[in-house]
Amino acid sequence: MTVSKDAQYAVVTVDSSLCQGHGECERVTPDVFSLSDELTAQCAPRQPLSLLDVLEHACSACPAGAISVEVRP
């Protein structure tokens, strides 16, 4: 992902209708993701750019494709 010089943070979205509770996101980035009681991934949507690499790794590790990451100015 190319990051604009004006970028300030990353927005993480978990599509709860796609999430199957595999927990790969939590395994990859336990300081960001956790599983709810309903076994759906959750996290704070706004994350620092310093975590962009691990956020993208969590996104690609999700077997259901339920996680997306977008960089915002």
C-alpha positions in Angstrom: 0.0 0.0 0.0 1.3 3.4 -0.9 1.0 5.9 1.9 0.5 9.6 1.1 2.8 12.0 2.9 -0.3 13.7 4.3 -1.6 10.4 5.8 -2.1 10.6 9.6 -3.8 7.3 10.6 -5.2 4.0 9.5 -8.8 3.0 9.7 -9.5 -0.6 10.3 -12.9 -2.1 9.5 -14.1 -5.5 10.5 -17.2 -6.7 8.5 -19.0 -8.7 11.2 -21.2 -10.4 8.6 -18.1 -12.0 7.1 -16.0 -12.6 10.3 -16.1 -16.3 11.2 -14.1 -16.0 14.5 -11.0 -17.8 13.3 -8.9 -15.4 15.5 -6.0 -15.0 13.0 -6.1 -11.3 13.4 -5.8 -11.6 17.2 -2.9 -14.1 16.8 -1.1 -11.7 14.5 -1.8 -8.5 16.3 -3.0 -9.2 19.9 -2.4 -5.6 20.9 -5.0 -4.4 18.3 -7.6 -7.2 17.8 -9.6 -9.3 20.2 -12.6 -11.6 19.8 -15.9 -10.7 21.3 -18.1 -13.1 23.2 -19.9 -13.7 19.9 -16.5 -14.7 18.4 -16.3 -11.7 16.1 -13.1 -9.7 15.7 -13.1 -6.2 17.2 -10.7 -3.4 17.5 -10.5 0.4 17.8 -11.1 1.6 14.2 -8.5 4.4 14.3 -4.9 3.1 14.5 -1.5 4.8 14.2 0.4 4.5 10.9 3.2 2.9 12.8 1.1 -0.2 12.9 0.3 -0.2 9.2 2.5 -3.3 8.4 1.0 -5.5 11.1 -2.5 -4.2 10.3 -2.0 -5.2 6.6 -0.7 -8.6 7.8 -3.8 -9.2 9.9 -5.9 -8.2 7.0 -4.2 -10.7 4.7 -4.2 -13.4 7.4 -8.0 -13.3 7.8 -9.4 -16.4 6.0 -12.8 -14.8 5.6 -11.5 -11.5 4.2 -13.5 -9.6 6.9 -10.8 -7.0 7.7 -9.9 -3.9 5.6 -7.4 -1.2 6.3 -7.5 2.3 4.8 -5.0 5.1 5.2 -6.6 8.5 5.9 -5.2 12.0 6.0 
